[in-house]
Amino acid sequence: MSEGYYVPELPAQAVPTILHRSTGAQASRSKVPEVTAAFWVAKVLTTGMGEDLSDFLAKAMDPVVAVGIGFVGFAAAVALQFVTRRYLRWVYWLAVAMVAVFGTMAADVMHVGLGVPYTASTAFYLVALIVIFAVWYRVERTLSIHSIRSVRREFFYWATVLATFALGTAAGDLTAVTLHLGYLASGIMFAVVIALPAIGYRWLGLNAVFAFWAAYIVTRPLGASFADWAAVPHSRGGLDLGYAPVSIAMVIAIVVVVGYLSITRRDVPDRR
């Protein structure tokens, strides 16, 4: 396996673990974590939290104010990530969490605020993501997340992350609402879909970087579908636990996972 690629495995939960064995010198310059099972758990949790917290804020206050708060939180968290000189897990996961909240709002604004159908918004964000990938690769000649060692590459990385959240939100709503699958069925479907990149890489020769980003995109509708299923009323096919309680529970779970990573240092190659 050449430098800058990932080695995916398939855990029991059907979430692909796509590992990258970078050298200590490379990782010390990179500002993103090693991709392990805990990475995928934290990522799915942030997507679910972002979905329900976004919906809670939009219902608890004027939606315009909610979007404004989401944008400020997103901008501040990402700016903090940019000014750090190395990977700091709490800063990184705070940025991911705020991207989850604002990315959800960006997708919802197109449908709720502008009346754009989920089919159109899904297509729009898919095209936007493809354009970002194309420009990123043309400029940097790599899409490996462990090559994030410059401001320009970091910009491409976070633009991609934001686009994946918006695309995943629109796609999840498309399957649950427009296609009438419901949140639980959508969540189960995406749980199966997210295993395909790992299977494709291990047995079918799928490119490792492509496998990573394919799985990364699917984490958004996966987490959001189950979060919505837990939060929405029974009339909408949910458990009616409420947006606020589910959001709080997921924030606690994220803190636990990131705390685990802080103790074990499994997200960095040099664990001394």
N, C-alpha and C positions, 0 to 999 in steps of 0.2 A: 504494500500500500504506500503510495507516494505521499510526501509531506503535504499537509493541508487538507487531507481527506478524512472521512469518518468511517468507523466500523460499526454498523448497526447490529443490535441484538433484539430479540423479541421476548420481553418479559411476559409473565402470566397474565397481566392486565391488558394485553394486546396493545400496549403503547410502545412504539419502537424506541429503543435506546440506541442512539447513534453516537458512538464514542469517537473522540479524536485524541490520538496519542501524540501530542505536540511535545517538543523539547522544553525544558525548563526555561531556556533563554527566550524562546518564542512566547511562551505563556506569560512571562514577566512583562512583556511589552503589549500583549493583547489585553483588551479591556472587556472581554466576554468570558463566561465560564466554560469549563469542560462540560460536555454534553453527556450527562449520565441519566439514570432513571430518576433521580431526584430533580434534575433539571426539568424533565417532562412533567413530573407531578406539580412542581411549582408553576410551570407555564400554564397547565390546564386550570389550576386554582385561580391564577390571576385572570384568566379569561372569564371564568364564571363570576368572580368578584366584580370585574369590570362591567359585565352585563347587568347584574342586579343592582349595583351601586348607581350606575348610570340611570336605570329605570326609576330607582328610588328618588334620586335627586330631581329628575324631571317631573315626578308626581308631587314631590314635597314643596316645590317652589316653581316660580315662573321658568318655563323651559329655556328661555333665552338666558336668564341668569345662571341656570344650571350649566348650560353649555359654556358660558363665560368662565365659571368656576372650574369646569373641567379643563378648559384650555389653559388657564393660568397654572393649574396644578401640573398639567402635562408639560408646559414650557419650562416651569421651574425645575421639575424632576429631570428632564432631559438635559437642561443646561448644567445642572449639577453633575450629571454623568459625563458631560463633555469636559468640564474643568478638572475632573480627577485625572491623575496621570497613570493610573493603573486600575486593574479590576478590583472594585470594592463591592462585595456582594450585596450589602444593604442598599447602596446607591443604585446599583444595577437593577435590582428587583423592584425598588421604588419606581424607577423609570418605566420598567415593564408594566407595573400595575397602573401607573397613570396613563400610559399609552392605551392600556386596556379600557380604561374609563372613557378617555377622549375618542379613541377609535370607535367605540360603540356609539358615542354621540354623533360622530361624523356620519356614520352609516344611517342612524336613525333620522338625522336631519333631512337627508335626501328623501326618505320615505314619508315620515310624519310631517315634516315642515314643508317640503316641496312637492309632495305627492308623487314621487317617482316610484314606479312599481319595483318590487324586489328583484324581478328578472333584469330590469334595466340597471339598477344600482349594483347588482352582482356583476353584470357584464362590465360596467364602468370601472369598478375597482379591480377587476381581473386585468383589464387592459392597462390600467395605471400601474399595477404591480409588474406586468410584463415589461412595460416601458422602463421602470426603475431598474429592473434586472438587466435589461439590454444596455442601458447607459452605464450602469455600474460595471458590467463586464467589459464594455468597450473601453472604458477609462482605466480600469484597474487590472483587467485580464484575469480576475478571479472573483468568485462569489463565496469563498471560504470564510466562515465567520471567525476563524482563528487567524485571519490576516488583518484584523481590525487593529492597526497600529499607527494610524494617521487620522487627522481630523476629517479629511475628505472621505476616507473609507468608513469612518464612524458615521458621517452624515448619510452615506448610502445605506448603511446598516439600519439606522433608526427610521429612515424613510421607508425602507422595506418592511420593518416591523409594524409601523403604523398602517401601511397599506394592507398587510396580512390581517390585521385586526379588523379593519373596515370591511375587507372582502369576506372574512369569516363570519362577521356579524350579518352581513347581507345574505350570505349563502345559508346560514342557519335559519334565518327568518323565512327565506325562500322555501326551504324544505318543510319547516314546521307550519307555516301559515299559508303560503300560496299553494303548495302542493298538498296541504292538509294531512301531513304525516303526524303532526303533534310533536310536542317537545321530547317526550320519552322515546318515541320511535326514532326521531331524528338523532337523539343522543346515542342510541344503540347503533344506528347506521354509521355515524361518524366514528364510533369506537371500533367498528370493523374496518372502515376506510383507513384509519390512521395506522393500522398494521400493515397495509399494503406496501408502503415505501420500504420498510425493513425487509419484507419478504422479497420484494423486487430486487433489492440490493444483494441480499444474501444468495439467492438462488437464480435470479434472472439477469444479473449483470447490470442492474440499474446504477447510474452514476451516483456516487455517494453524496455529493453536494446537492444534487437534485433531490435525492431521497430525504435529506435533512429538511430542505425548504418545503417540500411537499407535506411532510409530517407537521412541520411548524404551522403551516396554514390551517391544517385540519384541527389543530388544538383549539382554535378559536370557536368554531361551531360546536365542537365536542363539549367544551366546558360550559359554553353559554346555553346549550340545549338542556343539559342536566340542571344548571342553575335556575333557568326559567321554569323547568318542570317542578323543581322544589318550591319555587316562590309563588307562581301564579295560582289563581283560585281554582277550585274544583271544576267550575264551569268551563274553564279553558284547558282542562285535563291535567292540572297540576296538584301538588300536595297542599297548597295554600299556606305555606309557612311564612310568607311575606318577604318582600325584597330586603328590608333592613336586617331581619334576623339571619337570612342566608348570607348576606354580604358580610355581616360581622363574623359569622362562623368561618367563612372563607378567609377573611383577613387573619383570623387566629391561626388557621391551618397554614397559611403562607408564612407567618412568623415562625411557626414550629418548624417547617421545612427549611427555611433560611437559617434558623438557629441550629438545626442539625448540620447543615453544611458548614456553618461557622465552627462547629466543634470538630467535625470529621475532616474538613477541608477536602472533601471529595470533588469539589468543583475546581480545584487547582491541581496541577500535576505534581508540584513540589509541596509535600505535606509535612515538611520538617517543622 
